[in-house]
Amino acid sequence: MQEALLKCVHEVLSATAGTKAEGVYFIGMTVKGSVVHRKIDVVVDADSGVRIDQCAFLSRRLRERLEEDEEMIGILGDNFDLVVGSPGLGEPIILDRQYGRHVGRLLRVSYSDLEGVEYELTGHLLEVSLAEGAGSIMLKPRVEKKKGKGEELENITLELGAVLRAVPEAEI
């Protein structure tokens, strides 16, 4: 079922290129529930962020595609919820391509060094390089301010291969 549904999602995204959904790309999908009532969550993103009208447009096109396919209706059942949305604040970055739209924002990053020791840091994303096979990000670590100390930390560059998890954070 997942493979057939994924194929439909990719077909709709391909067919909507050059329309309201221009620039939108697939991030992930979850399917929950039974034949009696399924919930399908499709997550998409775009280099400049996904607008709500793009999500609504894709949701309508995908629902139409699913409802016209007898095989998919047989698999999903007649009663299913379909939600097309973008990754929200606090959702981890899945694809390297997503880093670009978070430049200037605060990220919480877990990474490992060459020996496999894991570290975590929070900082502002300054730069993204998506060079073939050797992408990297540059962060300006956030310093916890203490009375009388104005310590400035150096920027840190991390290879994307070393990043275990990166999550955009809210700035307070």
Number of C-alpha atoms within 10 A of each C-alpha: 11 11 8 11 18 16 12 18 22 14 13 20 20 14 12 17 13 9 10 15 22 14 17 23 18 16 16 15 16 11 16 12 11 13 15 10 13 17 17 17 16 23 18 21 23 19 14 12 15 19 15 12 11 21 22 16 15 24 19 15 16 22 17 12 15 18 15 10 11 11 13 17 15 11 14 24 16 14 13 18 14 16 19 19 19 22 17 10 10 13 12 17 18 14 11 15 15 18 22 18 15 20 17 14 16 21 28 19 20 16 19 16 12 7 6 9 8 13 12 13 16 19 21 20 25 18 16 22 16 15 8 6 9 10 14 19 20 18 24 21 19 16 13 8 10 8 5 6 8 10 10 11 10 9 15 14 15 18 17 19 13 15 18 13 15 21 19 22 17 10 7 3
